[in-house]
Amino acid sequence: MNKIIISLALILSFSLNLSAQKNFKVQKIKKTGPPETPTRYETCALLVIYSRLKLSFDSNNRTILAVETPKAGKERYELFLRPNEKQIITIQSPGFIETNIDLRSPILGNKHVRYYKITEEQSDKNFFCFNIWAGPSYGLMSNDKIKNTDSWDLSGKISYQFHAIASYYFRKYIGFGLGIGISSYGSEISLNNFSNENNPNIKGTDKDGENYLKIVNANFTETYSLKYFDIPILIRSGNVSFNRFSFYFDIGFQYSMLLNSTYEISGTSEHKGYYPQYANVILDELPEYGYTKKNINISDDWEINKTKLSFLINTGLYIPIKEKTSISLGVSYSKGLSDLNYNKAKHRDDFIKLVGKPDKTQLNSYSIQLGLCFKF
Protein backbone atom coordinates (compact mmCIF):
# COMPACT_ATOMS: atom_id res chain seq x y z
CA MET A 1 0.00 0.00 0.00
CA ASN A 2 2.87 2.41 0.84
CA LYS A 3 4.43 1.76 -2.58
CA ILE A 4 1.11 2.54 -4.26
CA ILE A 5 0.77 5.82 -2.31
CA ILE A 6 4.34 6.86 -3.16
CA SER A 7 3.80 6.04 -6.85
CA LEU A 8 0.59 8.07 -6.95
CA ALA A 9 2.32 11.01 -5.27
CA LEU A 10 5.11 10.91 -7.87
CA ILE A 11 2.62 10.77 -10.75
CA LEU A 12 0.65 13.69 -9.31
CA SER A 13 3.84 15.69 -8.70
CA PHE A 14 5.02 15.01 -12.26
CA SER A 15 1.64 15.99 -13.70
CA LEU A 16 1.45 19.22 -11.69
CA ASN A 17 5.06 20.10 -12.54
CA LEU A 18 4.27 19.81 -16.25
CA SER A 19 1.11 21.80 -15.69
CA ALA A 20 3.05 24.63 -14.03
CA GLN A 21 4.94 25.34 -17.26
CA LYS A 22 3.50 27.88 -19.66
CA ASN A 23 2.76 27.44 -23.35
CA PHE A 24 3.79 29.43 -26.40
CA LYS A 25 1.20 30.87 -28.73
CA VAL A 26 2.73 30.92 -32.23
CA GLN A 27 0.96 32.96 -34.93
CA LYS A 28 2.01 33.32 -38.53
CA ILE A 29 1.44 36.95 -39.54
CA LYS A 30 1.56 39.07 -42.66
CA LYS A 31 3.79 42.12 -42.68
CA THR A 32 2.58 45.24 -44.43
CA GLY A 33 4.87 47.45 -46.42
CA PRO A 34 7.53 46.64 -49.02
CA PRO A 35 8.81 43.06 -49.09
CA GLU A 36 12.04 42.28 -47.26
CA THR A 37 14.97 40.24 -48.48
CA PRO A 38 17.74 38.77 -46.35
CA THR A 39 20.67 41.15 -46.23
CA ARG A 40 23.15 39.45 -43.94
CA TYR A 41 23.05 36.16 -45.85
CA GLU A 42 21.59 36.96 -49.24
CA THR A 43 21.36 33.31 -50.37
CA CYS A 44 19.37 32.28 -47.33
CA ALA A 45 15.75 32.27 -46.26
CA LEU A 46 14.74 34.59 -43.43
CA LEU A 47 12.46 33.89 -40.49
CA VAL A 48 11.37 37.04 -38.63
CA ILE A 49 9.88 36.51 -35.17
CA TYR A 50 8.36 39.27 -33.04
CA SER A 51 8.21 38.53 -29.32
CA ARG A 52 8.73 40.14 -25.91
CA LEU A 53 9.83 36.76 -24.52
CA LYS A 54 13.40 35.60 -24.10
CA LEU A 55 13.68 32.88 -26.74
CA SER A 56 16.28 30.44 -28.02
CA PHE A 57 16.08 28.36 -31.18
CA ASP A 58 17.36 25.09 -32.55
CA SER A 59 16.86 23.13 -35.76
CA ASN A 60 16.47 19.45 -36.50
CA ASN A 61 19.37 19.60 -38.99
CA ARG A 62 21.36 22.53 -37.60
CA THR A 63 20.45 24.83 -40.47
CA ILE A 64 20.20 28.07 -38.47
CA LEU A 65 23.13 30.22 -39.47
CA ALA A 66 22.58 33.17 -37.15
CA VAL A 67 20.06 34.52 -34.67
CA GLU A 68 19.73 38.22 -34.02
CA THR A 69 19.03 38.93 -30.32
CA PRO A 70 16.36 41.61 -29.85
CA LYS A 71 17.61 45.05 -28.98
CA ALA A 72 15.83 47.31 -26.52
CA GLY A 73 12.49 48.32 -27.97
CA LYS A 74 12.97 46.19 -31.05
CA GLU A 75 11.72 42.75 -29.86
CA ARG A 76 12.58 41.11 -33.13
CA TYR A 77 14.45 37.89 -33.85
CA GLU A 78 15.94 37.14 -37.25
CA LEU A 79 16.74 33.52 -38.12
CA PHE A 80 18.77 32.93 -41.28
CA LEU A 81 18.12 29.46 -42.69
CA ARG A 82 19.58 27.42 -45.47
CA PRO A 83 16.86 27.16 -48.12
CA ASN A 84 15.40 24.06 -49.74
CA GLU A 85 15.97 21.80 -46.73
CA LYS A 86 13.29 20.17 -44.57
CA GLN A 87 13.36 21.96 -41.23
CA ILE A 88 11.63 21.95 -37.86
CA ILE A 89 12.54 24.94 -35.72
CA THR A 90 12.37 24.25 -31.96
CA ILE A 91 11.56 27.23 -29.70
CA GLN A 92 12.63 27.24 -26.06
CA SER A 93 12.34 29.66 -23.14
CA PRO A 94 12.72 29.35 -19.34
CA GLY A 95 9.38 28.33 -17.77
CA PHE A 96 7.81 27.40 -21.12
CA ILE A 97 7.19 24.03 -22.75
CA GLU A 98 9.17 23.88 -25.97
CA THR A 99 7.27 23.96 -29.23
CA ASN A 100 8.03 23.65 -32.91
CA ILE A 101 7.49 25.59 -36.13
CA ASP A 102 7.28 23.08 -38.95
CA LEU A 103 8.70 24.52 -42.19
CA ARG A 104 8.66 21.35 -44.24
CA SER A 105 5.73 22.18 -46.50
CA PRO A 106 6.19 24.20 -48.54
CA ILE A 107 9.98 24.20 -48.27
CA LEU A 108 11.55 27.61 -47.84
CA GLY A 109 13.37 28.76 -50.90
CA ASN A 110 16.13 31.28 -51.51
CA LYS A 111 15.27 34.78 -50.19
CA HIS A 112 11.90 33.65 -48.79
CA VAL A 113 10.79 35.63 -45.75
CA ARG A 114 8.17 34.50 -43.20
CA TYR A 115 6.88 36.35 -40.17
CA TYR A 116 5.68 34.99 -36.82
CA LYS A 117 4.49 36.42 -33.55
CA ILE A 118 5.17 34.46 -30.34
CA THR A 119 3.43 35.29 -27.07
CA GLU A 120 2.44 33.50 -23.89
CA GLU A 121 -0.68 31.40 -24.39
CA GLN A 122 -3.52 32.74 -22.29
CA SER A 123 -5.32 29.72 -20.86
CA ASP A 124 -8.82 30.04 -19.51
CA LYS A 125 -8.83 29.78 -15.72
CA ASN A 126 -12.42 28.60 -15.63
CA PHE A 127 -13.86 26.38 -18.32
CA PHE A 128 -15.97 23.30 -18.96
CA CYS A 129 -14.93 20.21 -20.86
CA PHE A 130 -16.67 16.99 -21.76
CA ASN A 131 -14.95 13.60 -22.07
CA ILE A 132 -16.18 10.37 -23.56
CA TRP A 133 -14.00 7.29 -23.47
CA ALA A 134 -14.26 3.55 -23.90
CA GLY A 135 -11.88 0.66 -23.89
CA PRO A 136 -11.04 -2.85 -22.78
CA SER A 137 -10.64 -3.67 -19.10
CA TYR A 138 -9.24 -6.55 -17.09
CA GLY A 139 -11.51 -7.31 -14.15
CA LEU A 140 -10.64 -9.50 -11.20
CA MET A 141 -12.46 -10.57 -8.05
CA SER A 142 -10.27 -10.21 -4.97
CA ASN A 143 -10.66 -12.65 -2.06
CA ASP A 144 -7.65 -13.56 0.08
CA LYS A 145 -9.16 -16.73 1.55
CA ILE A 146 -9.94 -18.27 -1.84
CA LYS A 147 -6.60 -17.13 -3.28
CA ASN A 148 -4.62 -18.71 -0.44
CA THR A 149 -6.48 -22.04 -0.32
CA ASP A 150 -4.77 -24.99 -2.03
CA SER A 151 -6.31 -26.18 -5.32
CA TRP A 152 -8.45 -23.01 -5.63
CA ASP A 153 -7.59 -20.29 -8.17
CA LEU A 154 -8.92 -16.80 -8.90
CA SER A 155 -8.39 -15.25 -12.34
CA GLY A 156 -9.68 -12.27 -14.28
CA LYS A 157 -11.18 -11.81 -17.73
CA ILE A 158 -11.17 -9.11 -20.40
CA SER A 159 -14.33 -6.98 -20.47
CA TYR A 160 -15.13 -3.37 -21.41
CA GLN A 161 -15.96 0.05 -19.96
CA PHE A 162 -17.64 3.17 -21.36
CA HIS A 163 -17.86 6.52 -19.53
CA ALA A 164 -18.85 10.13 -20.16
CA ILE A 165 -17.50 12.84 -17.81
CA ALA A 166 -18.50 16.51 -17.55
CA SER A 167 -15.76 18.58 -15.89
CA TYR A 168 -15.43 22.13 -14.60
CA TYR A 169 -11.94 23.58 -14.08
CA PHE A 170 -12.20 26.29 -11.41
CA ARG A 171 -8.45 26.89 -11.39
CA LYS A 172 -6.02 26.73 -14.26
CA TYR A 173 -4.98 23.14 -13.57
CA ILE A 174 -7.52 21.84 -11.04
CA GLY A 175 -11.18 20.91 -11.48
CA PHE A 176 -13.79 18.34 -10.64
CA GLY A 177 -15.76 15.94 -12.78
CA LEU A 178 -19.05 14.08 -12.57
CA GLY A 179 -20.03 11.35 -14.98
CA ILE A 180 -22.00 8.28 -15.89
CA GLY A 181 -20.97 5.04 -17.50
CA ILE A 182 -21.28 1.31 -17.98
CA SER A 183 -18.66 -1.17 -16.83
CA SER A 184 -18.52 -4.93 -17.10
CA TYR A 185 -16.41 -7.40 -15.17
CA GLY A 186 -15.51 -11.03 -15.72
CA SER A 187 -13.79 -13.36 -13.30
CA GLU A 188 -13.26 -17.07 -12.69
CA ILE A 189 -12.98 -19.29 -9.63
CA SER A 190 -11.52 -22.74 -10.36
CA LEU A 191 -11.07 -25.92 -8.34
CA ASN A 192 -8.34 -27.86 -10.10
CA ASN A 193 -8.24 -31.66 -9.79
CA PHE A 194 -9.17 -31.60 -6.12
CA SER A 195 -9.28 -34.91 -4.21
CA ASN A 196 -9.34 -35.61 -0.48
CA GLU A 197 -9.79 -39.37 -0.87
CA ASN A 198 -6.59 -40.07 1.05
CA ASN A 199 -7.46 -37.61 3.80
CA PRO A 200 -11.23 -37.12 4.23
CA ASN A 201 -11.69 -34.03 6.37
CA ILE A 202 -15.00 -32.43 5.35
CA LYS A 203 -17.66 -33.14 7.94
CA GLY A 204 -21.26 -33.84 6.98
CA THR A 205 -24.56 -35.30 8.22
CA ASP A 206 -26.55 -37.65 6.00
CA LYS A 207 -30.31 -37.82 5.62
CA ASP A 208 -30.54 -40.34 8.49
CA GLY A 209 -28.78 -37.97 10.88
CA GLU A 210 -25.53 -39.94 10.80
CA ASN A 211 -22.25 -38.05 10.90
CA TYR A 212 -19.77 -38.88 8.18
CA LEU A 213 -16.79 -37.46 6.30
CA LYS A 214 -17.16 -36.37 2.68
CA ILE A 215 -14.85 -37.77 0.06
CA VAL A 216 -14.78 -35.33 -2.86
CA ASN A 217 -13.15 -35.53 -6.27
CA ALA A 218 -13.88 -32.37 -8.25
CA ASN A 219 -12.59 -30.34 -11.15
CA PHE A 220 -14.62 -27.32 -12.34
CA THR A 221 -14.60 -23.64 -13.28
CA GLU A 222 -17.07 -20.98 -12.17
CA THR A 223 -17.29 -18.05 -14.62
CA TYR A 224 -18.87 -14.80 -13.41
CA SER A 225 -20.17 -11.89 -15.51
CA LEU A 226 -21.25 -8.62 -13.91
CA LYS A 227 -22.43 -5.32 -15.35
CA TYR A 228 -22.81 -1.99 -13.50
CA PHE A 229 -24.13 1.52 -14.07
CA ASP A 230 -21.41 3.86 -12.76
CA ILE A 231 -21.37 7.38 -11.32
CA PRO A 232 -17.73 8.56 -11.03
CA ILE A 233 -16.87 11.67 -8.98
CA LEU A 234 -13.35 12.96 -9.67
CA ILE A 235 -10.83 15.59 -8.71
CA ARG A 236 -9.08 16.41 -12.00
CA SER A 237 -5.61 17.85 -12.51
CA GLY A 238 -3.38 18.54 -15.48
CA ASN A 239 -2.73 21.11 -18.14
CA VAL A 240 -5.71 20.63 -20.46
CA SER A 241 -4.56 22.12 -23.75
CA PHE A 242 -6.13 21.91 -27.20
CA ASN A 243 -3.14 23.02 -29.27
CA ARG A 244 -0.39 20.73 -27.90
CA PHE A 245 0.16 17.45 -26.10
CA SER A 246 -0.88 17.62 -22.44
CA PHE A 247 -1.29 15.31 -19.45
CA TYR A 248 -4.14 14.57 -17.06
CA PHE A 249 -4.40 12.86 -13.68
CA ASP A 250 -7.70 12.09 -11.93
CA ILE A 251 -8.45 10.68 -8.51
CA GLY A 252 -11.83 10.02 -6.92
CA PHE A 253 -14.58 7.53 -6.18
CA GLN A 254 -17.12 5.62 -8.23
CA TYR A 255 -20.56 4.56 -7.03
CA SER A 256 -21.96 1.65 -9.06
CA MET A 257 -25.38 0.04 -9.27
CA LEU A 258 -25.68 -3.57 -10.38
CA LEU A 259 -27.49 -4.12 -13.69
CA ASN A 260 -27.04 -7.88 -13.90
CA SER A 261 -24.85 -10.65 -12.52
CA THR A 262 -24.70 -14.21 -13.78
CA TYR A 263 -22.53 -17.29 -13.41
CA GLU A 264 -21.80 -20.46 -15.35
CA ILE A 265 -20.26 -23.59 -13.84
CA SER A 266 -18.84 -26.52 -15.82
CA GLY A 267 -16.80 -29.54 -14.76
CA THR A 268 -17.08 -32.87 -12.91
CA SER A 269 -17.91 -33.84 -9.35
CA GLU A 270 -17.82 -37.11 -7.39
CA HIS A 271 -19.02 -37.52 -3.78
CA LYS A 272 -18.68 -40.52 -1.44
CA GLY A 273 -19.50 -41.02 2.23
CA TYR A 274 -16.85 -42.24 4.69
CA TYR A 275 -18.11 -43.64 8.01
CA PRO A 276 -15.15 -44.30 10.33
CA GLN A 277 -17.53 -45.30 13.15
CA TYR A 278 -18.68 -48.29 11.08
CA ALA A 279 -15.35 -50.02 10.42
CA ASN A 280 -14.31 -47.36 7.91
CA VAL A 281 -17.20 -48.03 5.52
CA ILE A 282 -17.21 -45.97 2.28
CA LEU A 283 -20.54 -45.59 0.49
CA ASP A 284 -20.87 -44.45 -3.12
CA GLU A 285 -23.32 -44.55 -6.02
CA LEU A 286 -26.24 -43.80 -3.69
CA PRO A 287 -28.14 -40.89 -5.28
CA GLU A 288 -30.58 -40.64 -2.39
CA TYR A 289 -27.64 -39.76 -0.11
CA GLY A 290 -25.92 -37.54 -2.68
CA TYR A 291 -23.10 -40.04 -3.25
CA THR A 292 -22.83 -39.75 -7.03
CA LYS A 293 -20.44 -38.93 -9.85
CA LYS A 294 -21.79 -36.40 -12.32
CA ASN A 295 -21.01 -33.61 -14.74
CA ILE A 296 -21.63 -30.04 -13.61
CA ASN A 297 -23.40 -27.69 -16.03
CA ILE A 298 -25.14 -24.84 -14.22
CA SER A 299 -26.00 -21.26 -15.20
CA ASP A 300 -28.07 -18.79 -13.20
CA ASP A 301 -28.24 -15.29 -11.73
CA TRP A 302 -25.79 -14.56 -8.92
CA GLU A 303 -27.25 -13.00 -5.80
CA ILE A 304 -24.85 -10.31 -4.56
CA ASN A 305 -25.03 -6.74 -3.24
CA LYS A 306 -26.80 -4.36 -5.59
CA THR A 307 -24.33 -1.50 -5.15
CA LYS A 308 -20.59 -1.06 -4.72
CA LEU A 309 -18.10 1.75 -4.07
CA SER A 310 -14.66 1.94 -5.71
CA PHE A 311 -11.54 4.09 -5.50
CA LEU A 312 -10.62 5.36 -8.97
CA ILE A 313 -7.42 6.66 -10.62
CA ASN A 314 -7.07 7.83 -14.25
CA THR A 315 -3.98 9.17 -15.97
CA GLY A 316 -3.10 9.78 -19.58
CA LEU A 317 -2.39 12.12 -22.47
CA TYR A 318 -4.42 14.60 -24.54
CA ILE A 319 -3.53 14.77 -28.24
CA PRO A 320 -5.01 17.83 -30.04
CA ILE A 321 -6.72 17.22 -33.38
CA LYS A 322 -8.45 20.57 -33.90
CA GLU A 323 -9.52 23.68 -32.01
CA LYS A 324 -11.22 22.73 -28.72
CA THR A 325 -11.06 18.99 -29.48
CA SER A 326 -8.45 16.46 -28.37
CA ILE A 327 -8.03 12.69 -28.41
CA SER A 328 -7.50 11.23 -24.95
CA LEU A 329 -5.37 8.13 -24.40
CA GLY A 330 -4.85 6.81 -20.89
CA VAL A 331 -5.14 4.06 -18.31
CA SER A 332 -7.41 3.61 -15.32
CA TYR A 333 -7.31 1.60 -12.08
CA SER A 334 -10.38 0.83 -9.99
CA LYS A 335 -10.03 -0.65 -6.47
CA GLY A 336 -13.19 -2.09 -4.96
CA LEU A 337 -14.02 -0.90 -1.45
CA SER A 338 -17.35 -2.69 -0.95
CA ASP A 339 -18.01 -6.35 -0.22
CA LEU A 340 -19.94 -8.20 -2.95
CA ASN A 341 -21.49 -10.29 -0.16
CA TYR A 342 -20.62 -13.72 -1.54
CA ASN A 343 -22.21 -15.83 1.22
CA LYS A 344 -24.59 -18.27 -0.50
CA ALA A 345 -23.49 -21.60 -2.02
CA LYS A 346 -24.46 -22.22 -5.65
CA HIS A 347 -23.77 -25.99 -5.86
CA ARG A 348 -22.55 -28.87 -3.71
CA ASP A 349 -18.84 -28.20 -4.39
CA ASP A 350 -19.03 -24.44 -3.84
CA PHE A 351 -16.17 -22.94 -1.82
CA ILE A 352 -18.67 -22.28 0.98
CA LYS A 353 -19.61 -26.00 1.07
CA LEU A 354 -16.09 -27.41 0.96
CA VAL A 355 -14.07 -24.80 2.87
CA GLY A 356 -16.37 -22.24 4.49
CA LYS A 357 -17.51 -18.67 3.97
CA PRO A 358 -14.90 -16.62 2.10
CA ASP A 359 -13.45 -13.31 3.23
CA LYS A 360 -14.54 -9.95 1.87
CA THR A 361 -14.96 -10.24 -1.91
CA GLN A 362 -14.19 -7.11 -3.94
CA LEU A 363 -13.94 -6.15 -7.62
CA ASN A 364 -10.80 -4.55 -9.08
CA SER A 365 -10.09 -3.57 -12.67
CA TYR A 366 -7.39 -2.18 -14.96
CA SER A 367 -8.53 -0.51 -18.17
CA ILE A 368 -7.33 1.39 -21.23
CA GLN A 369 -9.13 4.64 -22.03
CA LEU A 370 -9.47 5.90 -25.61
CA GLY A 371 -11.79 8.80 -26.27
CA LEU A 372 -12.40 12.45 -27.09
CA CYS A 373 -12.30 15.64 -25.04
CA PHE A 374 -14.35 18.73 -26.01
CA LYS A 375 -13.90 22.19 -24.50
CA PHE A 376 -16.81 24.59 -23.96
C-alpha positions in Angstrom: 0.0 0.0 0.0 2.9 2.4 0.8 4.4 1.8 -2.6 1.1 2.5 -4.3 0.8 5.8 -2.3 4.3 6.9 -3.2 3.8 6.0 -6.9 0.6 8.1 -6.9 2.3 11.0 -5.3 5.1 10.9 -7.9 2.6 10.8 -10.7 0.6 13.7 -9.3 3.8 15.7 -8.7 5.0 15.0 -12.3 1.6 16.0 -13.7 1.4 19.2 -11.7 5.1 20.1 -12.5 4.3 19.8 -16.2 1.1 21.8 -15.7 3.0 24.6 -14.0 4.9 25.3 -17.3 3.5 27.9 -19.7 2.8 27.4 -23.4 3.8 29.4 -26.4 1.2 30.9 -28.7 2.7 30.9 -32.2 1.0 33.0 -34.9 2.0 33.3 -38.5 1.4 36.9 -39.5 1.6 39.1 -42.7 3.8 42.1 -42.7 2.6 45.2 -44.4 4.9 47.4 -46.4 7.5 46.6 -49.0 8.8 43.1 -49.1 12.0 42.3 -47.3 15.0 40.2 -48.5 17.7 38.8 -46.4 20.7 41.2 -46.2 23.1 39.4 -43.9 23.0 36.2 -45.8 21.6 37.0 -49.2 21.4 33.3 -50.4 19.4 32.3 -47.3 15.7 32.3 -46.3 14.7 34.6 -43.4 12.5 33.9 -40.5 11.4 37.0 -38.6 9.9 36.5 -35.2 8.4 39.3 -33.0 8.2 38.5 -29.3 8.7 40.1 -25.9 9.8 36.8 -24.5 13.4 35.6 -24.1 13.7 32.9 -26.7 16.3 30.4 -28.0 16.1 28.4 -31.2 17.4 25.1 -32.5 16.9 23.1 -35.8 16.5 19.4 -36.5 19.4 19.6 -39.0 21.4 22.5 -37.6 20.4 24.8 -40.5 20.2 28.1 -38.5 23.1 30.2 -39.5 22.6 33.2 -37.1 20.1 34.5 -34.7 19.7 38.2 -34.0 19.0 38.9 -30.3 16.4 41.6 -29.9 17.6 45.1 -29.0 15.8 47.3 -26.5 12.5 48.3 -28.0 13.0 46.2 -31.1 11.7 42.8 -29.9 12.6 41.1 -33.1 14.4 37.9 -33.8 15.9 37.1 -37.3 16.7 33.5 -38.1 18.8 32.9 -41.3 18.1 29.5 -42.7 19.6 27.4 -45.5 16.9 27.2 -48.1 15.4 24.1 -49.7 16.0 21.8 -46.7 13.3 20.2 -44.6 13.4 22.0 -41.2 11.6 22.0 -37.9 12.5 24.9 -35.7 12.4 24.2 -32.0 11.6 27.2 -29.7 12.6 27.2 -26.1 12.3 29.7 -23.1 12.7 29.3 -19.3 9.4 28.3 -17.8 7.8 27.4 -21.1 7.2 24.0 -22.8 9.2 23.9 -26.0 7.3 24.0 -29.2 8.0 23.7 -32.9 7.5 25.6 -36.1 7.3 23.1 -39.0 8.7 24.5 -42.2 8.7 21.3 -44.2 5.7 22.2 -46.5 6.2 24.2 -48.5 10.0 24.2 -48.3 11.5 27.6 -47.8 13.4 28.8 -50.9 16.1 31.3 -51.5 15.3 34.8 -50.2 11.9 33.6 -48.8 10.8 35.6 -45.7 8.2 34.5 -43.2 6.9 36.3 -40.2 5.7 35.0 -36.8 4.5 36.4 -33.5 5.2 34.5 -30.3 3.4 35.3 -27.1 2.4 33.5 -23.9 -0.7 31.4 -24.4 -3.5 32.7 -22.3 -5.3 29.7 -20.9 -8.8 30.0 -19.5 -8.8 29.8 -15.7 -12.4 28.6 -15.6 -13.9 26.4 -18.3 -16.0 23.3 -19.0 -14.9 20.2 -20.9 -16.7 17.0 -21.8 -14.9 13.6 -22.1 -16.2 10.4 -23.6 -14.0 7.3 -23.5 -14.3 3.6 -23.9 -11.9 0.7 -23.9 -11.0 -2.9 -22.8 -10.6 -3.7 -19.1 -9.2 -6.6 -17.1 -11.5 -7.3 -14.1 -10.6 -9.5 -11.2 -12.5 -10.6 -8.0 -10.3 -10.2 -5.0 -10.7 -12.7 -2.1 -7.6 -13.6 0.1 -9.2 -16.7 1.5 -9.9 -18.3 -1.8 -6.6 -17.1 -3.3 -4.6 -18.7 -0.4 -6.5 -22.0 -0.3 -4.8 -25.0 -2.0 -6.3 -26.2 -5.3 -8.4 -23.0 -5.6 -7.6 -20.3 -8.2 -8.9 -16.8 -8.9 -8.4 -15.3 -12.3 -9.7 -12.3 -14.3 -11.2 -11.8 -17.7 -11.2 -9.1 -20.4 -14.3 -7.0 -20.5 -15.1 -3.4 -21.4 -16.0 0.0 -20.0 -17.6 3.2 -21.4 -17.9 6.5 -19.5 -18.9 10.1 -20.2 -17.5 12.8 -17.8 -18.5 16.5 -17.6 -15.8 18.6 -15.9 -15.4 22.1 -14.6 -11.9 23.6 -14.1 -12.2 26.3 -11.4 -8.4 26.9 -11.4 -6.0 26.7 -14.3 -5.0 23.1 -13.6 -7.5 21.8 -11.0 -11.2 20.9 -11.5 -13.8 18.3 -10.6 -15.8 15.9 -12.8 -19.0 14.1 -12.6 -20.0 11.3 -15.0 -22.0 8.3 -15.9 -21.0 5.0 -17.5 -21.3 1.3 -18.0 -18.7 -1.2 -16.8 -18.5 -4.9 -17.1 -16.4 -7.4 -15.2 -15.5 -11.0 -15.7 -13.8 -13.4 -13.3 -13.3 -17.1 -12.7 -13.0 -19.3 -9.6 -11.5 -22.7 -10.4 -11.1 -25.9 -8.3 -8.3 -27.9 -10.1 -8.2 -31.7 -9.8 -9.2 -31.6 -6.1 -9.3 -34.9 -4.2 -9.3 -35.6 -0.5 -9.8 -39.4 -0.9 -6.6 -40.1 1.0 -7.5 -37.6 3.8 -11.2 -37.1 4.2 -11.7 -34.0 6.4 -15.0 -32.4 5.3 -17.7 -33.1 7.9 -21.3 -33.8 7.0 -24.6 -35.3 8.2 -26.6 -37.7 6.0 -30.3 -37.8 5.6 -30.5 -40.3 8.5 -28.8 -38.0 10.9 -25.5 -39.9 10.8 -22.2 -38.0 10.9 -19.8 -38.9 8.2 -16.8 -37.5 6.3 -17.2 -36.4 2.7 -14.8 -37.8 0.1 -14.8 -35.3 -2.9 -13.1 -35.5 -6.3 -13.9 -32.4 -8.2 -12.6 -30.3 -11.1 -14.6 -27.3 -12.3 -14.6 -23.6 -13.3 -17.1 -21.0 -12.2 -17.3 -18.1 -14.6 -18.9 -14.8 -13.4 -20.2 -11.9 -15.5 -21.2 -8.6 -13.9 -22.4 -5.3 -15.4 -22.8 -2.0 -13.5 -24.1 1.5 -14.1 -21.4 3.9 -12.8 -21.4 7.4 -11.3 -17.7 8.6 -11.0 -16.9 11.7 -9.0 -13.4 13.0 -9.7 -10.8 15.6 -8.7 -9.1 16.4 -12.0 -5.6 17.9 -12.5 -3.4 18.5 -15.5 -2.7 21.1 -18.1 -5.7 20.6 -20.5 -4.6 22.1 -23.8 -6.1 21.9 -27.2 -3.1 23.0 -29.3 -0.4 20.7 -27.9 0.2 17.5 -26.1 -0.9 17.6 -22.4 -1.3 15.3 -19.4 -4.1 14.6 -17.1 -4.4 12.9 -13.7 -7.7 12.1 -11.9 -8.4 10.7 -8.5 -11.8 10.0 -6.9 -14.6 7.5 -6.2 -17.1 5.6 -8.2 -20.6 4.6 -7.0 -22.0 1.7 -9.1 -25.4 0.0 -9.3 -25.7 -3.6 -10.4 -27.5 -4.1 -13.7 -27.0 -7.9 -13.9 -24.9 -10.6 -12.5 -24.7 -14.2 -13.8 -22.5 -17.3 -13.4 -21.8 -20.5 -15.4 -20.3 -23.6 -13.8 -18.8 -26.5 -15.8 -16.8 -29.5 -14.8 -17.1 -32.9 -12.9 -17.9 -33.8 -9.3 -17.8 -37.1 -7.4 -19.0 -37.5 -3.8 -18.7 -40.5 -1.4 -19.5 -41.0 2.2 -16.9 -42.2 4.7 -18.1 -43.6 8.0 -15.2 -44.3 10.3 -17.5 -45.3 13.2 -18.7 -48.3 11.1 -15.3 -50.0 10.4 -14.3 -47.4 7.9 -17.2 -48.0 5.5 -17.2 -46.0 2.3 -20.5 -45.6 0.5 -20.9 -44.4 -3.1 -23.3 -44.6 -6.0 -26.2 -43.8 -3.7 -28.1 -40.9 -5.3 -30.6 -40.6 -2.4 -27.6 -39.8 -0.1 -25.9 -37.5 -2.7 -23.1 -40.0 -3.2 -22.8 -39.7 -7.0 -20.4 -38.9 -9.9 -21.8 -36.4 -12.3 -21.0 -33.6 -14.7 -21.6 -30.0 -13.6 -23.4 -27.7 -16.0 -25.1 -24.8 -14.2 -26.0 -21.3 -15.2 -28.1 -18.8 -13.2 -28.2 -15.3 -11.7 -25.8 -14.6 -8.9 -27.3 -13.0 -5.8 -24.8 -10.3 -4.6 -25.0 -6.7 -3.2 -26.8 -4.4 -5.6 -24.3 -1.5 -5.2 -20.6 -1.1 -4.7 -18.1 1.7 -4.1 -14.7 1.9 -5.7 -11.5 4.1 -5.5 -10.6 5.4 -9.0 -7.4 6.7 -10.6 -7.1 7.8 -14.3 -4.0 9.2 -16.0 -3.1 9.8 -19.6 -2.4 12.1 -22.5 -4.4 14.6 -24.5 -3.5 14.8 -28.2 -5.0 17.8 -30.0 -6.7 17.2 -33.4 -8.5 20.6 -33.9 -9.5 23.7 -32.0 -11.2 22.7 -28.7 -11.1 19.0 -29.5 -8.4 16.5 -28.4 -8.0 12.7 -28.4 -7.5 11.2 -25.0 -5.4 8.1 -24.4 -4.8 6.8 -20.9 -5.1 4.1 -18.3 -7.4 3.6 -15.3 -7.3 1.6 -12.1 -10.4 0.8 -10.0 -10.0 -0.6 -6.5 -13.2 -2.1 -5.0 -14.0 -0.9 -1.4 -17.4 -2.7 -0.9 -18.0 -6.3 -0.2 -19.9 -8.2 -3.0 -21.5 -10.3 -0.2 -20.6 -13.7 -1.5 -22.2 -15.8 1.2 -24.6 -18.3 -0.5 -23.5 -21.6 -2.0 -24.5 -22.2 -5.6 -23.8 -26.0 -5.9 -22.5 -28.9 -3.7 -18.8 -28.2 -4.4 -19.0 -24.4 -3.8 -16.2 -22.9 -1.8 -18.7 -22.3 1.0 -19.6 -26.0 1.1 -16.1 -27.4 1.0 -14.1 -24.8 2.9 -16.4 -22.2 4.5 -17.5 -18.7 4.0 -14.9 -16.6 2.1 -13.5 -13.3 3.2 -14.5 -10.0 1.9 -15.0 -10.2 -1.9 -14.2 -7.1 -3.9 -13.9 -6.2 -7.6 -10.8 -4.5 -9.1 -10.1 -3.6 -12.7 -7.4 -2.2 -15.0 -8.5 -0.5 -18.2 -7.3 1.4 -21.2 -9.1 4.6 -22.0 -9.5 5.9 -25.6 -11.8 8.8 -26.3 -12.4 12.4 -27.1 -12.3 15.6 -25.0 -14.4 18.7 -26.0 -13.9 22.2 -24.5 -16.8 24.6 -24.0 
